[in-house]
Amino acid sequence: MATQEDAKAAVDAVVAKLGLKSGQIIQEFGYDDDTDADFRAAIESITGEDLVDEDYGDVTDGTLVWFRDGDDDLADLLMDAQTLLDDGAAVCVCVPKAGQDGHVLPREVQEAASVAGLHATSTFVIGSEWTATYLVEKGRSK
C-alpha cells in the first residue's frame, strides 16, 4: 500500500529530473485549484523561491504550464510562456492524465510545442492526475 512518504518521494524524483537549482525563478501559467500541490511545493522547495504568476515581468529560469482540454490554444500559450525565459531555459507542460477531465493527447502537446519552436525531451507522471512533458528549444536536449 502506497504511503504519503512514497507519494512525496515520487514527486521529488520527478522534480529532481527537471534539473532545478536554488534561487531559480519559475513562472507558472494556468494555475487553478486542480493543479498538483505536491509538485508545486517540491519545485518551490528546491528553488527556495515561490512560483511567480503570469503577470511577472522579469526574466525567468523556467516555466510551468498547466493545460487542460478546453483551455485556450496551447501553442499560443507556449509562445507566451517563452517571452521571459532566459536563454536555454525549459518549459514543463502539465496536462491531466488519460481518464481525467481535461485530458490532452500527447500528440497535441508535441504539435503545439513544435509550432512554438520547442521539442519534447521526456514525459513524467505527476501524482495520480497529471502528466508533465519537459520541453526545450529545438536543437537542444536535456
N, C-alpha and C positions, 0 to 999 in steps of 0.2 A: 504494500500500500504506500503510495507517494505521500510524503510529508511536506509541510511548508518549507522546511530546510531544503528538501530535494528541488522544489519549485524555484526557490531563490537561487540555488546553485546552478540550475539550468539557465535561468535568466542571466546570471552573472557570466556564465560561459559564453553565451551569445554576445553580450556586450563586450567581453574581452576580445572577441574576434573582430570587432569593429576598430580596434587599434586606437581607442581614445586615450587621451592623456590629461593629466591635471592641468587646470587653467584654460582648457579649450572652451569656446563658446559655441553651443549648438542651438540652432534656430529650429523652432517647431512650427509646422503647418498642419492644419486640420485637427487640432486638439478638440476633443469632446469628452463627454462623461463615459464613453465606451472604450477609451484608449487604455492600454495596459499600464496600470500604475506602477507595477513592479519593474517593468522595463524602463519607464521614465526615471524612476528613483535610482535604478542602477546606473544609468547614464550620468545623472547628477552626482551620484556618489563618486564615480571615477573621475569626473572632470572637476568636482568641487565647486561647480557653478550651477545655478538654476538654468533650466532651459529658457530661452528667450522666445517671445512670440513673433507672429508675422509682421508686427509693426516695428520691430527692432531695426535700427538704421545704421549699423556699423558692420564691419567685416566679421564673418563667422568662420569657424573651423569645421563645420559640418552642418548637415540639415537632416531633420527627422520629419518625414511626411506621413501623416495618417490619411489614407484614402479609402473611400467606400464606393461601391457601385451607386450611381445616382448623384455623386458629387460632381462639381464642375469638371472640365476637361483635364485629365491627368498630365498630358504633355504640356499644356499651358502652365499648370501648377509647378511642374518640374523646372520649366524655364524661369518662372518667377522665383522659385526656391534657389536658383543658382546665382541670382543677381548680386548677392552679398557674400558669396562663398570665396574664400581665399583660394588662390591657385592650387589645383590638385586636391582640394577638399572633396569629400564624398557626400552622397545623399543616401539616406536609408528610407526606403518606402515601405510602409507597413499597411497591409491590406487584411481584411478578415479572411480566415481560413475557409476552405471549402465547407459548405454546410452551414456557415454562419450568414446572418443577414448582412447584405452589402458586399458579399464575396466578389472579388475581381479576378478574372482568369490571369494566370502568369503571362500568357502571350500579350495581353493588353498592357501589362506593366512593361514588358520588353519593347513593345511597339512605341509606347509613349516615351520611354527612355531614349530610344533611337531617334525619335523626332526631336527630342530635347538635347541631342548630342551626347547622350550618356550610354553606358552599356553595363549590363548586369554582370557582376562577378560571382556572387553567391546569394543563396537564399537560406534563411533560418526560420525555424518555428519559434514563436514567442508565446509562451503560456499556452492556454487552451483555445484561444480565439483569434490569434493574429499570426501572420507570416511576414517576415521582413526580407526585402531584397536590397542588397548593397549595390549601389550604382556609382560608377566613376566616369570621368571624361573618356570619350572614345580614344583609344590608343594608349590608355593607362591601365594597369592591373594592380590589384592589391597585393 
